[in-house]
Amino acid sequence: MRTRRVFLNRLDPANEPTDAVVVIDVLRSFTTAAYAFAAGVSSIYPVETIAGAFRLLRRLPDAVTTGAIGG
């Protein structure tokens, strides 16, 4: 596995981190989900790939899809 470090505080490069921090961007997806539920959505089906979304859409033809590609 390949990793890389990105320093958010570039003003003080002398402070090398001594531990690991993992940040996962979930704000957009949970904001979208909260808004959808508030607007009356009854279910949300997360899928891993675009192909998976199209397979699910064939099973649920009245569904609405939304999402993002990449990170």
PQR file with spaces between the fields and no chain letter, atoms N, CA, C, O and H, PARSE charges and radii, in Angstrom:
ATOM       1  N    MET     1       0.837   -1.169    0.000 -0.4000 1.5000
ATOM       2  CA   MET     1       0.000    0.000    0.000 -0.0000 2.0000
ATOM       3  C    MET     1       0.882    1.232    0.000  0.5500 1.7000
ATOM       4  O    MET     1       1.883    1.302    0.714 -0.5500 1.4000
ATOM       5  N    ARG     2       0.501    2.188   -0.801 -0.4000 1.5000
ATOM       6  CA   ARG     2       1.260    3.423   -0.898 -0.0000 2.0000
ATOM       7  C    ARG     2       0.558    4.525   -0.108  0.5500 1.7000
ATOM       8  O    ARG     2      -0.660    4.676   -0.201 -0.5500 1.4000
ATOM       9  H    ARG     2      -0.312    2.132   -1.382  0.4000 1.0000
ATOM      10  N    THR     3       1.292    5.267    0.640 -0.4000 1.5000
ATOM      11  CA   THR     3       0.712    6.359    1.408 -0.0000 2.0000
ATOM      12  C    THR     3       1.492    7.636    1.148  0.5500 1.7000
ATOM      13  O    THR     3       2.614    7.602    0.643 -0.5500 1.4000
ATOM      14  H    THR     3       2.282    5.144    0.716  0.4000 1.0000
ATOM      15  N    ARG     4       0.902    8.731    1.488 -0.4000 1.5000
ATOM      16  CA   ARG     4       1.615   10.000    1.424 -0.0000 2.0000
ATOM      17  C    ARG     4       1.117   10.897    2.529  0.5500 1.7000
ATOM      18  O    ARG     4      -0.012   10.758    2.999 -0.5500 1.4000
ATOM      19  H    ARG     4      -0.010    8.759    1.898  0.4000 1.0000
ATOM      20  N    ARG     5       1.955   11.807    2.937 -0.4000 1.5000
ATOM      21  CA   ARG     5       1.579   12.736    3.997 -0.0000 2.0000
ATOM      22  C    ARG     5       1.358   14.108    3.386  0.5500 1.7000
ATOM      23  O    ARG     5       2.135   14.569    2.550 -0.5500 1.4000
ATOM      24  H    ARG     5       2.872   11.920    2.555  0.4000 1.0000
ATOM      25  N    VAL     6       0.297   14.738    3.814 -0.4000 1.5000
ATOM      26  CA   VAL     6       0.009   16.103    3.395 -0.0000 2.0000
ATOM      27  C    VAL     6      -0.077   16.935    4.659  0.5500 1.7000
ATOM      28  O    VAL     6      -0.876   16.643    5.549 -0.5500 1.4000
ATOM      29  H    VAL     6      -0.334   14.363    4.493  0.4000 1.0000
ATOM      30  N    PHE     7       0.727   17.948    4.737 -0.4000 1.5000
ATOM      31  CA   PHE     7       0.751   18.800    5.922 -0.0000 2.0000
ATOM      32  C    PHE     7      -0.173   19.985    5.719  0.5500 1.7000
ATOM      33  O    PHE     7      -0.010   20.758    4.775 -0.5500 1.4000
ATOM      34  H    PHE     7       1.376   18.185    4.014  0.4000 1.0000
ATOM      35  N    LEU     8      -1.142   20.122    6.608 -0.4000 1.5000
ATOM      36  CA   LEU     8      -2.071   21.229    6.498 -0.0000 2.0000
ATOM      37  C    LEU     8      -1.454   22.522    7.017  0.5500 1.7000
ATOM      38  O    LEU     8      -1.814   23.603    6.551 -0.5500 1.4000
ATOM      39  H    LEU     8      -1.275   19.494    7.375  0.4000 1.0000
ATOM      40  N    ASN     9      -0.540   22.433    7.962 -0.4000 1.5000
ATOM      41  CA   ASN     9       0.099   23.621    8.496 -0.0000 2.0000
ATOM      42  C    ASN     9       1.460   23.780    7.832  0.5500 1.7000
ATOM      43  O    ASN     9       2.471   23.321    8.363 -0.5500 1.4000
ATOM      44  H    ASN     9      -0.247   21.555    8.340  0.4000 1.0000
ATOM      45  N    ARG    10       1.487   24.414    6.702 -0.4000 1.5000
ATOM      46  CA   ARG    10       2.733   24.582    5.958 -0.0000 2.0000
ATOM      47  C    ARG    10       3.582   25.724    6.507  0.5500 1.7000
ATOM      48  O    ARG    10       4.708   25.929    6.052 -0.5500 1.4000
ATOM      49  H    ARG    10       0.666   24.787    6.271  0.4000 1.0000
ATOM      50  N    LEU    11       3.065   26.459    7.464 -0.4000 1.5000
ATOM      51  CA   LEU    11       3.835   27.559    8.038 -0.0000 2.0000
ATOM      52  C    LEU    11       4.884   27.070    9.021  0.5500 1.7000
ATOM      53  O    LEU    11       5.839   27.789    9.315 -0.5500 1.4000
ATOM      54  H    LEU    11       2.150   26.293    7.834  0.4000 1.0000
ATOM      55  N    ASP    12       4.720   25.863    9.533 -0.4000 1.5000
ATOM      56  CA   ASP    12       5.646   25.331   10.520 -0.0000 2.0000
ATOM      57  C    ASP    12       6.083   23.925   10.118  0.5500 1.7000
ATOM      58  O    ASP    12       5.672   22.955   10.755 -0.5500 1.4000
ATOM      59  H    ASP    12       3.944   25.279    9.294  0.4000 1.0000
ATOM      60  N    PRO    13       6.913   23.789    9.069 -0.5600 1.5000
ATOM      61  CA   PRO    13       7.303   22.461    8.604  0.2800 2.0000
ATOM      62  C    PRO    13       8.244   21.731    9.559  0.5500 1.7000
ATOM      63  O    PRO    13       8.519   20.548    9.355 -0.5500 1.4000
ATOM      64  N    ALA    14       8.746   22.408   10.600 -0.4000 1.5000
ATOM      65  CA   ALA    14       9.668   21.763   11.531 -0.0000 2.0000
ATOM      66  C    ALA    14       8.962   20.747   12.418  0.5500 1.7000
ATOM      67  O    ALA    14       9.601   19.828   12.930 -0.5500 1.4000
ATOM      68  H    ALA    14       8.523   23.369   10.765  0.4000 1.0000
ATOM      69  N    ASN    15       7.664   20.896   12.607 -0.4000 1.5000
ATOM      70  CA   ASN    15       6.913   19.973   13.460 -0.0000 2.0000
ATOM      71  C    ASN    15       6.499   18.758   12.657  0.5500 1.7000
ATOM      72  O    ASN    15       5.435   18.746   12.038 -0.5500 1.4000
ATOM      73  H    ASN    15       7.144   21.642   12.192  0.4000 1.0000
ATOM      74  N    GLU    16       7.343   17.731   12.667 -0.4000 1.5000
ATOM      75  CA   GLU    16       7.026   16.482   11.984 -0.0000 2.0000
ATOM      76  C    GLU    16       5.995   15.705   12.798  0.5500 1.7000
ATOM      77  O    GLU    16       6.171   15.546   14.006 -0.5500 1.4000
ATOM      78  H    GLU    16       8.207   17.741   13.170  0.4000 1.0000
ATOM      79  N    PRO    17       4.935   15.222   12.177 -0.5600 1.5000
ATOM      80  CA   PRO    17       3.962   14.422   12.915  0.2800 2.0000
ATOM      81  C    PRO    17       4.574   13.097   13.359  0.5500 1.7000
ATOM      82  O    PRO    17       5.433   12.535   12.679 -0.5500 1.4000
ATOM      83  N    THR    18       4.123   12.614   14.497 -0.4000 1.5000
ATOM      84  CA   THR    18       4.637   11.354   15.025 -0.0000 2.0000
ATOM      85  C    THR    18       3.582   10.255   15.031  0.5500 1.7000
ATOM      86  O    THR    18       3.855    9.131   15.453 -0.5500 1.4000
ATOM      87  H    THR    18       3.425   13.070   15.049  0.4000 1.0000
ATOM      88  N    ASP    19       2.383   10.575   14.567 -0.4000 1.5000
ATOM      89  CA   ASP    19       1.336    9.562   14.531 -0.0000 2.0000
ATOM      90  C    ASP    19       0.566    9.688   13.217  0.5500 1.7000
ATOM      91  O    ASP    19       0.841   10.576   12.411 -0.5500 1.4000
ATOM      92  H    ASP    19       2.161   11.488   14.225  0.4000 1.0000
ATOM      93  N    ALA    20      -0.387    8.803   13.012 -0.4000 1.5000
ATOM      94  CA   ALA    20      -1.157    8.787   11.766 -0.0000 2.0000
ATOM      95  C    ALA    20      -2.543    9.379   11.990  0.5500 1.7000
ATOM      96  O    ALA    20      -3.163    9.169   13.033 -0.5500 1.4000
ATOM      97  H    ALA    20      -0.610    8.081   13.667  0.4000 1.0000
ATOM      98  N    VAL    21      -3.012   10.115   11.003 -0.4000 1.5000
ATOM      99  CA   VAL    21      -4.354   10.670   11.015 -0.0000 2.0000
ATOM     100  C    VAL    21      -4.993   10.326    9.681  0.5500 1.7000
ATOM     101  O    VAL    21      -4.396   10.534    8.625 -0.5500 1.4000
ATOM     102  H    VAL    21      -2.508   10.285   10.156  0.4000 1.0000
ATOM     103  N    VAL    22      -6.204    9.800    9.733 -0.4000 1.5000
ATOM     104  CA   VAL    22      -6.938    9.479    8.517 -0.0000 2.0000
ATOM     105  C    VAL    22      -8.160   10.383    8.474  0.5500 1.7000
ATOM     106  O    VAL    22      -8.943   10.429    9.422 -0.5500 1.4000
ATOM     107  H    VAL    22      -6.689    9.630   10.591  0.4000 1.0000
ATOM     108  N    VAL    23      -8.317   11.094    7.378 -0.4000 1.5000
ATOM     109  CA   VAL    23      -9.459   11.989    7.206 -0.0000 2.0000
ATOM     110  C    VAL    23     -10.293   11.467    6.045  0.5500 1.7000
ATOM     111  O    VAL    23      -9.780   11.257    4.945 -0.5500 1.4000
ATOM     112  H    VAL    23      -7.681   11.057    6.607  0.4000 1.0000
ATOM     113  N    ILE    24     -11.563   11.263    6.293 -0.4000 1.5000
ATOM     114  CA   ILE    24     -12.468   10.779    5.266 -0.0000 2.0000
ATOM     115  C    ILE    24     -13.532   11.843    5.037  0.5500 1.7000
ATOM     116  O    ILE    24     -14.184   12.295    5.978 -0.5500 1.4000
ATOM     117  H    ILE    24     -11.979   11.433    7.186  0.4000 1.0000
ATOM     118  N    ASP    25     -13.698   12.233    3.799 -0.4000 1.5000
ATOM     119  CA   ASP    25     -14.672   13.269    3.459 -0.0000 2.0000
ATOM     120  C    ASP    25     -16.070   12.667    3.434  0.5500 1.7000
ATOM     121  O    ASP    25     -16.454   12.007    2.468 -0.5500 1.4000
ATOM     122  H    ASP    25     -13.167   11.867    3.034  0.4000 1.0000
ATOM     123  N    VAL    26     -16.824   12.896    4.496 -0.4000 1.5000
ATOM     124  CA   VAL    26     -18.185   12.387    4.546 -0.0000 2.0000
ATOM     125  C    VAL    26     -19.202   13.516    4.628  0.5500 1.7000
ATOM     126  O    VAL    26     -20.407   13.264    4.587 -0.5500 1.4000
ATOM     127  H    VAL    26     -16.512   13.431    5.281  0.4000 1.0000
ATOM     128  N    LEU    27     -18.742   14.741    4.743 -0.4000 1.5000
ATOM     129  CA   LEU    27     -19.658   15.864    4.931 -0.0000 2.0000
ATOM     130  C    LEU    27     -20.650   15.984    3.786  0.5500 1.7000
ATOM     131  O    LEU    27     -21.849   16.128    4.022 -0.5500 1.4000
ATOM     132  H    LEU    27     -17.763   14.946    4.777  0.4000 1.0000
ATOM     133  N    ARG    28     -20.168   15.926    2.547 -0.4000 1.5000
ATOM     134  CA   ARG    28     -21.087   16.078    1.410 -0.0000 2.0000
ATOM     135  C    ARG    28     -22.106   14.964    1.352  0.5500 1.7000
ATOM     136  O    ARG    28     -23.293   15.222    1.154 -0.5500 1.4000
ATOM     137  H    ARG    28     -19.193   15.808    2.355  0.4000 1.0000
ATOM     138  N    SER    29     -21.666   13.730    1.519 -0.4000 1.5000
ATOM     139  CA   SER    29     -22.611   12.620    1.386 -0.0000 2.0000
ATOM     140  C    SER    29     -23.642   12.630    2.504  0.5500 1.7000
ATOM     141  O    SER    29     -24.819   12.369    2.252 -0.5500 1.4000
ATOM     142  H    SER    29     -20.701   13.520    1.680  0.4000 1.0000
ATOM     143  N    PHE    30     -23.235   12.922    3.722 -0.4000 1.5000
ATOM     144  CA   PHE    30     -24.215   12.944    4.808 -0.0000 2.0000
ATOM     145  C    PHE    30     -25.123   14.158    4.735  0.5500 1.7000
ATOM     146  O    PHE    30     -26.285   14.082    5.133 -0.5500 1.4000
ATOM     147  H    PHE    30     -22.279   13.134    3.927  0.4000 1.0000
ATOM     148  N    THR    31     -24.613   15.278    4.233 -0.4000 1.5000
ATOM     149  CA   THR    31     -25.474   16.441    4.026 -0.0000 2.0000
ATOM     150  C    THR    31     -26.516   16.132    2.967  0.5500 1.7000
ATOM     151  O    THR    31     -27.691   16.462    3.130 -0.5500 1.4000
ATOM     152  H    THR    31     -23.669   15.340    3.910  0.4000 1.0000
ATOM     153  N    THR    32     -26.089   15.498    1.878 -0.4000 1.5000
ATOM     154  CA   THR    32     -27.025   15.118    0.816 -0.0000 2.0000
ATOM     155  C    THR    32     -28.060   14.140    1.342  0.5500 1.7000
ATOM     156  O    THR    32     -29.248   14.279    1.048 -0.5500 1.4000
ATOM     157  H    THR    32     -25.134   15.230    1.745  0.4000 1.0000
ATOM     158  N    ALA    33     -27.630   13.155    2.114 -0.4000 1.5000
ATOM     159  CA   ALA    33     -28.562   12.169    2.668 -0.0000 2.0000
ATOM     160  C    ALA    33     -29.564   12.839    3.611  0.5500 1.7000
ATOM     161  O    ALA    33     -30.758   12.550    3.546 -0.5500 1.4000
ATOM     162  H    ALA    33     -26.665   13.042    2.353  0.4000 1.0000
ATOM     163  N    ALA    34     -29.098   13.718    4.474 -0.4000 1.5000
ATOM     164  CA   ALA    34     -30.001   14.397    5.414 -0.0000 2.0000
ATOM     165  C    ALA    34     -31.036   15.231    4.658  0.5500 1.7000
ATOM     166  O    ALA    34     -32.217   15.226    5.005 -0.5500 1.4000
ATOM     167  H    ALA    34     -28.127   13.953    4.527  0.4000 1.0000
ATOM     168  N    TYR    35     -30.593   15.939    3.636 -0.4000 1.5000
ATOM     169  CA   TYR    35     -31.512   16.739    2.837 -0.0000 2.0000
ATOM     170  C    TYR    35     -32.530   15.842    2.131  0.5500 1.7000
ATOM     171  O    TYR    35     -33.719   16.159    2.095 -0.5500 1.4000
ATOM     172  H    TYR    35     -29.633   15.943    3.354  0.4000 1.0000
ATOM     173  N    ALA    36     -32.068   14.732    1.575 -0.4000 1.5000
ATOM     174  CA   ALA    36     -32.967   13.813    0.872 -0.0000 2.0000
ATOM     175  C    ALA    36     -34.018   13.241    1.813  0.5500 1.7000
ATOM     176  O    ALA    36     -35.199   13.193    1.469 -0.5500 1.4000
ATOM     177  H    ALA    36     -31.102   14.474    1.604  0.4000 1.0000
ATOM     178  N    PHE    37     -33.598   12.806    2.998 -0.4000 1.5000
ATOM     179  CA   PHE    37     -34.564   12.274    3.962 -0.0000 2.0000
ATOM     180  C    PHE    37     -35.551   13.355    4.395  0.5500 1.7000
ATOM     181  O    PHE    37     -36.742   13.079    4.540 -0.5500 1.4000
ATOM     182  H    PHE    37     -32.638   12.845    3.277  0.4000 1.0000
ATOM     183  N    ALA    38     -35.072   14.577    4.603 -0.4000 1.5000
ATOM     184  CA   ALA    38     -35.967   15.677    4.980 -0.0000 2.0000
ATOM     185  C    ALA    38     -36.971   15.985    3.865  0.5500 1.7000
ATOM     186  O    ALA    38     -38.074   16.463    4.131 -0.5500 1.4000
ATOM     187  H    ALA    38     -34.105   14.801    4.485  0.4000 1.0000
ATOM     188  N    ALA    39     -36.584   15.710    2.622 -0.4000 1.5000
ATOM     189  CA   ALA    39     -37.465   15.962    1.483 -0.0000 2.0000
ATOM     190  C    ALA    39     -38.402   14.784    1.206  0.5500 1.7000
ATOM     191  O    ALA    39     -39.199   14.836    0.269 -0.5500 1.4000
ATOM     192  H    ALA    39     -35.688   15.322    2.406  0.4000 1.0000
ATOM     193  N    GLY    40     -38.312   13.722    2.015 -0.4000 1.5000
ATOM     194  CA   GLY    40     -39.258   12.624    1.883 -0.0000 2.0000
ATOM     195  C    GLY    40     -38.733   11.331    1.300  0.5500 1.7000
ATOM     196  O    GLY    40     -39.513   10.413    1.050 -0.5500 1.4000
ATOM     197  H    GLY    40     -37.665   13.680    2.776  0.4000 1.0000
ATOM     198  N    VAL    41     -37.437   11.232    1.078 -0.4000 1.5000
ATOM     199  CA   VAL    41     -36.869    9.982    0.567 -0.0000 2.0000
ATOM     200  C    VAL    41     -37.082    8.887    1.600  0.5500 1.7000
ATOM     201  O    VAL    41     -36.905    9.113    2.797 -0.5500 1.4000
ATOM     202  H    VAL    41     -36.803   11.979    1.281  0.4000 1.0000
ATOM     203  N    SER    42     -37.462    7.700    1.137 -0.4000 1.5000
ATOM     204  CA   SER    42     -37.692    6.608    2.085 -0.0000 2.0000
ATOM     205  C    SER    42     -36.477    5.708    2.247  0.5500 1.7000
ATOM     206  O    SER    42     -36.317    5.073    3.290 -0.5500 1.4000
ATOM     207  H    SER    42     -37.606    7.517    0.165  0.4000 1.0000
ATOM     208  N    SER    43     -35.612    5.639    1.228 -0.4000 1.5000
ATOM     209  CA   SER    43     -34.449    4.757    1.289 -0.0000 2.0000
ATOM     210  C    SER    43     -33.309    5.342    0.465  0.5500 1.7000
ATOM     211  O    SER    43     -33.523    6.036   -0.529 -0.5500 1.4000
ATOM     212  H    SER    43     -35.741    6.155    0.381  0.4000 1.0000
ATOM     213  N    ILE    44     -32.094    5.041    0.908 -0.4000 1.5000
ATOM     214  CA   ILE    44     -30.893    5.374    0.149 -0.0000 2.0000
ATOM     215  C    ILE    44     -30.082    4.096    0.030  0.5500 1.7000
ATOM     216  O    ILE    44     -29.825    3.420    1.026 -0.5500 1.4000
ATOM     217  H    ILE    44     -31.920    4.477    1.715  0.4000 1.0000
ATOM     218  N    TYR    45     -29.679    3.767   -1.192 -0.4000 1.5000
ATOM     219  CA   TYR    45     -28.898    2.567   -1.461 -0.0000 2.0000
ATOM     220  C    TYR    45     -27.522    2.975   -1.964  0.5500 1.7000
ATOM     221  O    TYR    45     -27.375    3.294   -3.144 -0.5500 1.4000
ATOM     222  H    TYR    45     -29.888    4.316   -2.001  0.4000 1.0000
ATOM     223  N    PRO    46     -26.517    2.973   -1.109 -0.5600 1.5000
ATOM     224  CA   PRO    46     -25.170    3.301   -1.592  0.2800 2.0000
ATOM     225  C    PRO    46     -24.626    2.171   -2.465  0.5500 1.7000
ATOM     226  O    PRO    46     -24.833    0.993   -2.172 -0.5500 1.4000
ATOM     227  N    VAL    47     -23.940    2.538   -3.523 -0.4000 1.5000
ATOM     228  CA   VAL    47     -23.300    1.563   -4.401 -0.0000 2.0000
ATOM     229  C    VAL    47     -21.844    1.954   -4.573  0.5500 1.7000
ATOM     230  O    VAL    47     -21.470    3.108   -4.364 -0.5500 1.4000
ATOM     231  H    VAL    47     -23.773    3.495   -3.761  0.4000 1.0000
ATOM     232  N    GLU    48     -21.038    0.997   -4.951 -0.4000 1.5000
ATOM     233  CA   GLU    48     -19.595    1.217   -5.033 -0.0000 2.0000
ATOM     234  C    GLU    48     -19.134    1.730   -6.390  0.5500 1.7000
ATOM     235  O    GLU    48     -18.127    2.432   -6.484 -0.5500 1.4000
ATOM     236  H    GLU    48     -21.341    0.060   -5.121  0.4000 1.0000
ATOM     237  N    THR    49     -19.874    1.380   -7.445 -0.4000 1.5000
ATOM     238  CA   THR    49     -19.437    1.738   -8.790 -0.0000 2.0000
ATOM     239  C    THR    49     -20.594    2.319   -9.594  0.5500 1.7000
ATOM     240  O    THR    49     -21.757    2.204   -9.210 -0.5500 1.4000
ATOM     241  H    THR    49     -20.693    0.810   -7.369  0.4000 1.0000
ATOM     242  N    ILE    50     -20.251    2.941  -10.711 -0.4000 1.5000
ATOM     243  CA   ILE    50     -21.285    3.447  -11.614 -0.0000 2.0000
ATOM     244  C    ILE    50     -22.092    2.285  -12.182  0.5500 1.7000
ATOM     245  O    ILE    50     -23.313    2.371  -12.306 -0.5500 1.4000
ATOM     246  H    ILE    50     -19.306    3.034  -11.023  0.4000 1.0000
ATOM     247  N    ALA    51     -21.404    1.202  -12.526 -0.4000 1.5000
ATOM     248  CA   ALA    51     -22.104    0.026  -13.043 -0.0000 2.0000
ATOM     249  C    ALA    51     -23.101   -0.504  -12.008  0.5500 1.7000
ATOM     250  O    ALA    51     -24.208   -0.915  -12.357 -0.5500 1.4000
ATOM     251  H    ALA    51     -20.412    1.133  -12.426  0.4000 1.0000
ATOM     252  N    GLY    52     -22.702   -0.490  -10.743 -0.4000 1.5000
ATOM     253  CA   GLY    52     -23.606   -0.924   -9.681 -0.0000 2.0000
ATOM     254  C    GLY    52     -24.825   -0.026   -9.582  0.5500 1.7000
ATOM     255  O    GLY    52     -25.928   -0.506   -9.318 -0.5500 1.4000
ATOM     256  H    GLY    52     -21.803   -0.156  -10.459  0.4000 1.0000
ATOM     257  N    ALA    53     -24.642    1.262   -9.789 -0.4000 1.5000
ATOM     258  CA   ALA    53     -25.767    2.198   -9.766 -0.0000 2.0000
ATOM     259  C    ALA    53     -26.739    1.900  -10.901  0.5500 1.7000
ATOM     260  O    ALA    53     -27.954    1.928  -10.703 -0.5500 1.4000
ATOM     261  H    ALA    53     -23.746    1.651  -10.004  0.4000 1.0000
ATOM     262  N    PHE    54     -26.207    1.614  -12.094 -0.4000 1.5000
ATOM     263  CA   PHE    54     -27.087    1.290  -13.210 -0.0000 2.0000
ATOM     264  C    PHE    54     -27.807   -0.037  -13.013  0.5500 1.7000
ATOM     265  O    PHE    54     -28.965   -0.174  -13.408 -0.5500 1.4000
ATOM     266  H    PHE    54     -25.220    1.592  -12.254  0.4000 1.0000
ATOM     267  N    ARG    55     -27.138   -1.017  -12.406 -0.4000 1.5000
ATOM     268  CA   ARG    55     -27.812   -2.290  -12.101 -0.0000 2.0000
ATOM     269  C    ARG    55     -28.968   -2.067  -11.134  0.5500 1.7000
ATOM     270  O    ARG    55     -30.056   -2.613  -11.317 -0.5500 1.4000
ATOM     271  H    ARG    55     -26.197   -0.905  -12.085  0.4000 1.0000
ATOM     272  N    LEU    56     -28.727   -1.270  -10.116 -0.4000 1.5000
ATOM     273  CA   LEU    56     -29.780   -0.980   -9.142 -0.0000 2.0000
ATOM     274  C    LEU    56     -30.908   -0.179   -9.783  0.5500 1.7000
ATOM     275  O    LEU    56     -32.080   -0.398   -9.479 -0.5500 1.4000
ATOM     276  H    LEU    56     -27.844   -0.827   -9.967  0.4000 1.0000
ATOM     277  N    LEU    57     -30.556    0.743  -10.663 -0.4000 1.5000
ATOM     278  CA   LEU    57     -31.574    1.546  -11.338 -0.0000 2.0000
ATOM     279  C    LEU    57     -32.482    0.685  -12.213  0.5500 1.7000
ATOM     280  O    LEU    57     -33.670    0.978  -12.347 -0.5500 1.4000
ATOM     281  H    LEU    57     -29.603    0.921  -10.910  0.4000 1.0000
ATOM     282  N    ARG    58     -31.934   -0.371  -12.808 -0.4000 1.5000
ATOM     283  CA   ARG    58     -32.776   -1.290  -13.595 -0.0000 2.0000
ATOM     284  C    ARG    58     -33.778   -2.022  -12.693  0.5500 1.7000
ATOM     285  O    ARG    58     -34.898   -2.318  -13.109 -0.5500 1.4000
ATOM     286  H    ARG    58     -30.969   -0.609  -12.699  0.4000 1.0000
ATOM     287  N    ARG    59     -33.363   -2.307  -11.460 -0.4000 1.5000
ATOM     288  CA   ARG    59     -34.269   -2.979  -10.513 -0.0000 2.0000
ATOM     289  C    ARG    59     -35.287   -2.025   -9.915  0.5500 1.7000
ATOM     290  O    ARG    59     -36.385   -2.436   -9.538 -0.5500 1.4000
ATOM     291  H    ARG    59     -32.453   -2.067  -11.122  0.4000 1.0000
ATOM     292  N    LEU    60     -34.918   -0.735   -9.825 -0.4000 1.5000
ATOM     293  CA   LEU    60     -35.787    0.288   -9.231 -0.0000 2.0000
ATOM     294  C    LEU    60     -35.968    1.418  -10.248  0.5500 1.7000
ATOM     295  O    LEU    60     -35.356    2.476  -10.098 -0.5500 1.4000
ATOM     296  H    LEU    60     -34.026   -0.402  -10.131  0.4000 1.0000
ATOM     297  N    PRO    61     -36.793    1.218  -11.278 -0.5600 1.5000
ATOM     298  CA   PRO    61     -36.861    2.178  -12.380  0.2800 2.0000
ATOM     299  C    PRO    61     -37.358    3.570  -11.991  0.5500 1.7000
ATOM     300  O    PRO    61     -37.102    4.529  -12.719 -0.5500 1.4000
ATOM     301  N    ASP    62     -38.058    3.707  -10.873 -0.4000 1.5000
ATOM     302  CA   ASP    62     -38.536    5.028  -10.456 -0.0000 2.0000
ATOM     303  C    ASP    62     -37.549    5.752   -9.544  0.5500 1.7000
ATOM     304  O    ASP    62     -37.840    6.838   -9.043 -0.5500 1.4000
ATOM     305  H    ASP    62     -38.266    2.928  -10.282  0.4000 1.0000
ATOM     306  N    ALA    63     -36.401    5.155   -9.334 -0.4000 1.5000
ATOM     307  CA   ALA    63     -35.401    5.746   -8.430 -0.0000 2.0000
ATOM     308  C    ALA    63     -34.730    6.956   -9.063  0.5500 1.7000
ATOM     309  O    ALA    63     -34.710    7.116  -10.283 -0.5500 1.4000
ATOM     310  H    ALA    63     -36.165    4.273   -9.741  0.4000 1.0000
ATOM     311  N    VAL    64     -34.192    7.787   -8.213 -0.4000 1.5000
ATOM     312  CA   VAL    64     -33.392    8.939   -8.627 -0.0000 2.0000
ATOM     313  C    VAL    64     -31.962    8.649   -8.199  0.5500 1.7000
ATOM     314  O    VAL    64     -31.726    8.216   -7.072 -0.5500 1.4000
ATOM     315  H    VAL    64     -34.208    7.657   -7.222  0.4000 1.0000
ATOM     316  N    THR    65     -31.015    8.883   -9.083 -0.4000 1.5000
ATOM     317  CA   THR    65     -29.616    8.648   -8.729 -0.0000 2.0000
ATOM     318  C    THR    65     -28.891    9.974   -8.544  0.5500 1.7000
ATOM     319  O    THR    65     -29.211   10.977   -9.181 -0.5500 1.4000
ATOM     320  H    THR    65     -31.206    9.234   -9.999  0.4000 1.0000
ATOM     321  N    THR    66     -27.920    9.947   -7.666 -0.4000 1.5000
ATOM     322  CA   THR    66     -27.050   11.105   -7.460 -0.0000 2.0000
ATOM     323  C    THR    66     -25.704   10.578   -6.986  0.5500 1.7000
ATOM     324  O    THR    66     -25.624    9.485   -6.425 -0.5500 1.4000
ATOM     325  H    THR    66     -27.660    9.131   -7.149  0.4000 1.0000
ATOM     326  N    GLY    67     -24.664   11.341   -7.209 -0.4000 1.5000
ATOM     327  CA   GLY    67     -23.370   10.879   -6.752 -0.0000 2.0000
ATOM     328  C    GLY    67     -22.234   11.658   -7.353  0.5500 1.7000
ATOM     329  O    GLY    67     -22.433   12.646   -8.061 -0.5500 1.4000
ATOM     330  H    GLY    67     -24.730   12.228   -7.665  0.4000 1.0000
ATOM     331  N    ALA    68     -21.043   11.199   -7.062 -0.4000 1.5000
ATOM     332  CA   ALA    68     -19.832   11.833   -7.562 -0.0000 2.0000
ATOM     333  C    ALA    68     -18.860   10.751   -8.006  0.5500 1.7000
ATOM     334  O    ALA    68     -18.870    9.632   -7.492 -0.5500 1.4000
ATOM     335  H    ALA    68     -20.881   10.397   -6.487  0.4000 1.0000
ATOM     336  N    ILE    69     -18.046   11.099   -8.943 -0.4000 1.5000
ATOM     337  CA   ILE    69     -17.022   10.183   -9.429 -0.0000 2.0000
ATOM     338  C    ILE    69     -15.682   10.720   -8.988  0.5500 1.7000
ATOM     339  O    ILE    69     -15.393   11.903   -9.166 -0.5500 1.4000
ATOM     340  H    ILE    69     -18.038   12.008   -9.360  0.4000 1.0000
ATOM     341  N    GLY    70     -14.866    9.868   -8.418 -0.4000 1.5000
ATOM     342  CA   GLY    70     -13.550   10.311   -7.961 -0.0000 2.0000
ATOM     343  C    GLY    70     -13.596   10.784   -6.519  0.5500 1.7000
ATOM     344  O    GLY    70     -14.568   10.537   -5.805 -0.5500 1.4000
ATOM     345  H    GLY    70     -15.100    8.906   -8.273  0.4000 1.0000
ATOM     346  N    GLY    71     -12.565   11.449   -6.103 -0.4000 1.5000
ATOM     347  CA   GLY    71     -12.513   11.856   -4.708 -0.0000 2.0000
ATOM     348  C    GLY    71     -12.261   13.297   -4.532  0.5500 1.7000
ATOM     349  O    GLY    71     -12.191   13.777   -3.401 -0.5500 1.4000
ATOM     350  H    GLY    71     -11.775   11.650   -6.683  0.4000 1.0000
